[in-house]
Amino acid sequence: MNATVAPAAGGPLVLLFSDDLDSTVSAVEEAGGDIVAPPYGFPGGRRFHFRDPSGNVLGVWAEAQQ
C-alpha cells in the first residue's frame, strides 16, 4: 500500500470489517473507490471488494444479520 509504487497483481487480499456493509459501500464510492465485486453472501456474512484511488484492491466483510 505504497502510493508511490503501482500495485502488483497477485498480492494478498486485505479484508476489513464493517458493522454496516451497505453504508461502507457508499462511503468507499464517495471517497473515490471503485467497487470491483459488489456485496455478495458467503458462509457467515457478506463482503465486497473495491479498488482504492491508488489501485490497491481490498475487501470489506460483515457478519450475517441474525
N, CA, C and O atoms as CSV, one atom per row, in Angstrom:
chain,resi,resn,atom,element,x,y,z
A,1,MET,N,N,0.833,-1.175,0.000
A,1,MET,CA,C,0.000,0.000,0.000
A,1,MET,C,C,0.882,1.243,0.000
A,1,MET,O,O,0.811,2.094,0.887
A,2,ASN,N,N,1.698,1.305,-1.015
A,2,ASN,CA,C,2.617,2.411,-1.171
A,2,ASN,C,C,2.154,3.246,-2.360
A,2,ASN,O,O,2.198,2.774,-3.496
A,3,ALA,N,N,1.720,4.457,-2.122
A,3,ALA,CA,C,1.159,5.302,-3.176
A,3,ALA,C,C,2.184,5.696,-4.226
A,3,ALA,O,O,1.803,6.208,-5.279
A,4,THR,N,N,3.475,5.475,-3.979
A,4,THR,CA,C,4.492,5.858,-4.960
A,4,THR,C,C,4.841,4.717,-5.910
A,4,THR,O,O,5.585,4.925,-6.868
A,5,VAL,N,N,4.320,3.519,-5.666
A,5,VAL,CA,C,4.599,2.354,-6.490
A,5,VAL,C,C,3.272,1.749,-6.940
A,5,VAL,O,O,2.352,1.609,-6.134
A,6,ALA,N,N,3.165,1.388,-8.221
A,6,ALA,CA,C,1.938,0.757,-8.725
A,6,ALA,C,C,1.756,-0.611,-8.072
A,6,ALA,O,O,2.717,-1.373,-7.959
A,7,PRO,N,N,0.523,-0.935,-7.636
A,7,PRO,CA,C,0.288,-2.245,-7.028
A,7,PRO,C,C,0.490,-3.367,-8.044
A,7,PRO,O,O,0.209,-3.203,-9.231
A,8,ALA,N,N,0.971,-4.487,-7.570
A,8,ALA,CA,C,1.174,-5.657,-8.422
A,8,ALA,C,C,0.027,-6.636,-8.223
A,8,ALA,O,O,-0.493,-6.784,-7.117
A,9,ALA,N,N,-0.359,-7.296,-9.295
A,9,ALA,CA,C,-1.414,-8.312,-9.208
A,9,ALA,C,C,-0.902,-9.532,-8.451
A,9,ALA,O,O,0.297,-9.809,-8.432
A,10,GLY,N,N,-1.820,-10.247,-7.835
A,10,GLY,CA,C,-1.463,-11.489,-7.173
A,10,GLY,C,C,-1.019,-11.355,-5.732
A,10,GLY,O,O,-0.610,-12.344,-5.123
A,11,GLY,N,N,-1.087,-10.162,-5.173
A,11,GLY,CA,C,-0.714,-9.972,-3.775
A,11,GLY,C,C,-1.833,-10.418,-2.848
A,11,GLY,O,O,-2.879,-10.869,-3.315
A,12,PRO,N,N,-1.630,-10.300,-1.566
A,12,PRO,CA,C,-2.666,-10.703,-0.612
A,12,PRO,C,C,-3.867,-9.762,-0.687
A,12,PRO,O,O,-3.728,-8.582,-1.009
A,13,LEU,N,N,-5.040,-10.299,-0.387
A,13,LEU,CA,C,-6.256,-9.500,-0.316
A,13,LEU,C,C,-6.503,-9.146,1.139
A,13,LEU,O,O,-6.817,-10.017,1.951
A,14,VAL,N,N,-6.363,-7.880,1.466
A,14,VAL,CA,C,-6.607,-7.412,2.824
A,14,VAL,C,C,-8.112,-7.240,2.993
A,14,VAL,O,O,-8.759,-6.582,2.178
A,15,LEU,N,N,-8.676,-7.836,4.059
A,15,LEU,CA,C,-10.101,-7.716,4.361
A,15,LEU,C,C,-10.272,-6.862,5.607
A,15,LEU,O,O,-9.607,-7.074,6.622
A,16,LEU,N,N,-11.171,-5.899,5.511
A,16,LEU,CA,C,-11.529,-5.024,6.622
A,16,LEU,C,C,-12.917,-5.407,7.108
A,16,LEU,O,O,-13.695,-5.975,6.341
A,17,PHE,N,N,-13.247,-5.114,8.352
A,17,PHE,CA,C,-14.558,-5.437,8.916
A,17,PHE,C,C,-15.437,-4.203,8.969
A,17,PHE,O,O,-14.953,-3.096,9.204
A,18,SER,N,N,-16.732,-4.394,8.750
A,18,SER,CA,C,-17.708,-3.313,8.856
A,18,SER,C,C,-18.937,-3.803,9.608
A,18,SER,O,O,-19.372,-4.941,9.430
A,19,ASP,N,N,-19.493,-2.936,10.450
A,19,ASP,CA,C,-20.765,-3.246,11.104
A,19,ASP,C,C,-21.947,-3.003,10.169
A,19,ASP,O,O,-23.032,-3.540,10.393
A,20,ASP,N,N,-21.748,-2.196,9.119
A,20,ASP,CA,C,-22.817,-1.838,8.190
A,20,ASP,C,C,-22.244,-1.848,6.768
A,20,ASP,O,O,-21.734,-0.835,6.290
A,21,LEU,N,N,-22.332,-2.983,6.111
A,21,LEU,CA,C,-21.694,-3.163,4.815
A,21,LEU,C,C,-22.233,-2.200,3.757
A,21,LEU,O,O,-21.460,-1.638,2.981
A,22,ASP,N,N,-23.544,-2.009,3.720
A,22,ASP,CA,C,-24.125,-1.137,2.699
A,22,ASP,C,C,-23.669,0.311,2.849
A,22,ASP,O,O,-23.410,0.988,1.854
A,23,SER,N,N,-23.573,0.783,4.076
A,23,SER,CA,C,-23.062,2.137,4.303
A,23,SER,C,C,-21.585,2.233,3.919
A,23,SER,O,O,-21.132,3.270,3.434
A,24,THR,N,N,-20.849,1.165,4.133
A,24,THR,CA,C,-19.435,1.162,3.782
A,24,THR,C,C,-19.250,1.202,2.273
A,24,THR,O,O,-18.338,1.868,1.784
A,25,VAL,N,N,-20.103,0.499,1.525
A,25,VAL,CA,C,-20.048,0.581,0.061
A,25,VAL,C,C,-20.214,2.034,-0.372
A,25,VAL,O,O,-19.444,2.531,-1.194
A,26,SER,N,N,-21.215,2.714,0.176
A,26,SER,CA,C,-21.455,4.124,-0.169
A,26,SER,C,C,-20.264,4.998,0.196
A,26,SER,O,O,-19.869,5.865,-0.583
A,27,ALA,N,N,-19.691,4.779,1.372
A,27,ALA,CA,C,-18.555,5.585,1.820
A,27,ALA,C,C,-17.339,5.370,0.917
A,27,ALA,O,O,-16.619,6.320,0.610
A,28,VAL,N,N,-17.110,4.135,0.495
A,28,VAL,CA,C,-15.986,3.838,-0.403
A,28,VAL,C,C,-16.185,4.570,-1.729
A,28,VAL,O,O,-15.254,5.191,-2.241
A,29,GLU,N,N,-17.388,4.501,-2.283
A,29,GLU,CA,C,-17.663,5.172,-3.554
A,29,GLU,C,C,-17.507,6.684,-3.428
A,29,GLU,O,O,-16.934,7.322,-4.311
A,30,GLU,N,N,-18.011,7.262,-2.341
A,30,GLU,CA,C,-17.898,8.705,-2.119
A,30,GLU,C,C,-16.448,9.146,-1.955
A,30,GLU,O,O,-16.104,10.286,-2.268
A,31,ALA,N,N,-15.595,8.244,-1.464
A,31,ALA,CA,C,-14.178,8.565,-1.266
A,31,ALA,C,C,-13.339,8.319,-2.520
A,31,ALA,O,O,-12.124,8.513,-2.500
A,32,GLY,N,N,-13.981,7.892,-3.612
A,32,GLY,CA,C,-13.256,7.691,-4.856
A,32,GLY,C,C,-12.863,6.265,-5.143
A,32,GLY,O,O,-12.134,6.005,-6.100
A,33,GLY,N,N,-13.337,5.321,-4.325
A,33,GLY,CA,C,-13.049,3.916,-4.575
A,33,GLY,C,C,-13.946,3.366,-5.677
A,33,GLY,O,O,-15.025,3.900,-5.930
A,34,ASP,N,N,-13.496,2.295,-6.331
A,34,ASP,CA,C,-14.227,1.643,-7.412
A,34,ASP,C,C,-14.615,0.247,-6.954
A,34,ASP,O,O,-13.741,-0.568,-6.657
A,35,ILE,N,N,-15.911,-0.046,-6.892
A,35,ILE,CA,C,-16.374,-1.364,-6.462
A,35,ILE,C,C,-16.077,-2.359,-7.588
A,35,ILE,O,O,-16.592,-2.217,-8.697
A,36,VAL,N,N,-15.246,-3.362,-7.300
A,36,VAL,CA,C,-14.888,-4.355,-8.314
A,36,VAL,C,C,-15.667,-5.652,-8.142
A,36,VAL,O,O,-15.763,-6.438,-9.084
A,37,ALA,N,N,-16.222,-5.892,-6.962
A,37,ALA,CA,C,-17.113,-7.031,-6.701
A,37,ALA,C,C,-18.168,-6.533,-5.727
A,37,ALA,O,O,-17.865,-6.320,-4.553
A,38,PRO,N,N,-19.413,-6.339,-6.191
A,38,PRO,CA,C,-20.452,-5.826,-5.311
A,38,PRO,C,C,-20.744,-6.811,-4.171
A,38,PRO,O,O,-20.323,-7.966,-4.228
A,39,PRO,N,N,-21.463,-6.358,-3.139
A,39,PRO,CA,C,-21.733,-7.236,-1.994
A,39,PRO,C,C,-22.320,-8.591,-2.410
A,39,PRO,O,O,-23.232,-8.678,-3.233
A,40,TYR,N,N,-21.765,-9.624,-1.812
A,40,TYR,CA,C,-22.237,-10.984,-2.056
A,40,TYR,C,C,-22.168,-11.763,-0.752
A,40,TYR,O,O,-21.383,-11.439,0.140
A,41,GLY,N,N,-22.994,-12.789,-0.653
A,41,GLY,CA,C,-23.021,-13.623,0.542
A,41,GLY,C,C,-21.938,-14.688,0.505
A,41,GLY,O,O,-21.562,-15.188,-0.555
A,42,PHE,N,N,-21.457,-15.015,1.675
A,42,PHE,CA,C,-20.549,-16.143,1.856
A,42,PHE,C,C,-20.873,-16.721,3.219
A,42,PHE,O,O,-21.513,-16.037,4.018
A,43,PRO,N,N,-20.464,-17.949,3.531
A,43,PRO,CA,C,-20.829,-18.540,4.819
A,43,PRO,C,C,-20.456,-17.623,5.993
A,43,PRO,O,O,-19.280,-17.336,6.216
A,44,GLY,N,N,-21.450,-17.180,6.723
A,44,GLY,CA,C,-21.232,-16.346,7.901
A,44,GLY,C,C,-21.386,-14.864,7.683
A,44,GLY,O,O,-21.283,-14.094,8.638
A,45,GLY,N,N,-21.634,-14.427,6.442
A,45,GLY,CA,C,-21.782,-12.990,6.246
A,45,GLY,C,C,-21.852,-12.558,4.800
A,45,GLY,O,O,-22.254,-13.318,3.919
A,46,ARG,N,N,-21.449,-11.314,4.575
A,46,ARG,CA,C,-21.412,-10.707,3.236
A,46,ARG,C,C,-20.108,-9.942,3.106
A,46,ARG,O,O,-19.501,-9.547,4.101
A,47,ARG,N,N,-19.683,-9.735,1.854
A,47,ARG,CA,C,-18.491,-8.932,1.626
A,47,ARG,C,C,-18.517,-8.332,0.234
A,47,ARG,O,O,-19.308,-8.733,-0.620
A,48,PHE,N,N,-17.624,-7.349,0.019
A,48,PHE,CA,C,-17.423,-6.766,-1.298
A,48,PHE,C,C,-15.949,-6.429,-1.447
A,48,PHE,O,O,-15.210,-6.373,-0.464
A,49,HIS,N,N,-15.528,-6.202,-2.698
A,49,HIS,CA,C,-14.141,-5.831,-2.986
A,49,HIS,C,C,-14.149,-4.497,-3.705
A,49,HIS,O,O,-15.065,-4.196,-4.470
A,50,PHE,N,N,-13.125,-3.705,-3.456
A,50,PHE,CA,C,-13.012,-2.410,-4.121
A,50,PHE,C,C,-11.561,-2.082,-4.419
A,50,PHE,O,O,-10.641,-2.634,-3.814
A,51,ARG,N,N,-11.377,-1.171,-5.366
A,51,ARG,CA,C,-10.043,-0.662,-5.707
A,51,ARG,C,C,-9.964,0.755,-5.169
A,51,ARG,O,O,-10.825,1.581,-5.470
A,52,ASP,N,N,-8.940,1.045,-4.377
A,52,ASP,CA,C,-8.786,2.396,-3.834
A,52,ASP,C,C,-8.183,3.306,-4.902
A,52,ASP,O,O,-7.730,2.817,-5.937
A,53,PRO,N,N,-8.168,4.616,-4.674
A,53,PRO,CA,C,-7.641,5.531,-5.692
A,53,PRO,C,C,-6.185,5.278,-6.087
A,53,PRO,O,O,-5.752,5.726,-7.148
A,54,SER,N,N,-5.429,4.574,-5.259
A,54,SER,CA,C,-4.036,4.245,-5.592
A,54,SER,C,C,-3.919,2.954,-6.402
A,54,SER,O,O,-2.838,2.617,-6.885
A,55,GLY,N,N,-5.044,2.225,-6.551
A,55,GLY,CA,C,-5.040,0.991,-7.330
A,55,GLY,C,C,-4.993,-0.292,-6.530
A,55,GLY,O,O,-4.988,-1.377,-7.110
A,56,ASN,N,N,-4.958,-0.193,-5.203
A,56,ASN,CA,C,-4.944,-1.387,-4.359
A,56,ASN,C,C,-6.348,-1.976,-4.275
A,56,ASN,O,O,-7.323,-1.234,-4.152
A,57,VAL,N,N,-6.461,-3.303,-4.341
A,57,VAL,CA,C,-7.744,-3.975,-4.175
A,57,VAL,C,C,-7.837,-4.471,-2.737
A,57,VAL,O,O,-6.940,-5.146,-2.232
A,58,LEU,N,N,-8.947,-4.118,-2.095
A,58,LEU,CA,C,-9.212,-4.525,-0.712
A,58,LEU,C,C,-10.616,-5.099,-0.638
A,58,LEU,O,O,-11.416,-4.920,-1.557
A,59,GLY,N,N,-10.912,-5.785,0.447
A,59,GLY,CA,C,-12.241,-6.311,0.686
A,59,GLY,C,C,-12.770,-5.839,2.019
A,59,GLY,O,O,-12.008,-5.492,2.921
A,60,VAL,N,N,-14.090,-5.830,2.134
A,60,VAL,CA,C,-14.751,-5.483,3.396
A,60,VAL,C,C,-15.804,-6.559,3.638
A,60,VAL,O,O,-16.538,-6.946,2.729
A,61,TRP,N,N,-15.862,-7.030,4.872
A,61,TRP,CA,C,-16.850,-8.054,5.207
A,61,TRP,C,C,-17.668,-7.646,6.422
A,61,TRP,O,O,-17.236,-6.823,7.228
A,62,ALA,N,N,-18.855,-8.232,6.542
A,62,ALA,CA,C,-19.733,-8.024,7.693
A,62,ALA,C,C,-20.349,-9.374,8.057
A,62,ALA,O,O,-20.568,-10.233,7.204
A,63,GLU,N,N,-20.616,-9.528,9.338
A,63,GLU,CA,C,-21.255,-10.749,9.804
A,63,GLU,C,C,-22.684,-10.827,9.282
A,63,GLU,O,O,-23.313,-9.809,8.994
A,64,ALA,N,N,-23.186,-12.063,9.167
A,64,ALA,CA,C,-24.575,-12.266,8.753
A,64,ALA,C,C,-25.502,-11.640,9.789
A,64,ALA,O,O,-25.254,-11.714,10.992
A,65,GLN,N,N,-26.563,-11.031,9.303
A,65,GLN,CA,C,-27.568,-10.446,10.195
A,65,GLN,C,C,-28.389,-11.577,10.801
A,65,GLN,O,O,-28.808,-12.499,10.102
A,66,GLN,N,N,-28.613,-11.497,12.099
A,66,GLN,CA,C,-29.389,-12.537,12.798
A,66,GLN,C,C,-30.865,-12.242,12.740
A,66,GLN,O,O,-31.669,-13.007,13.273
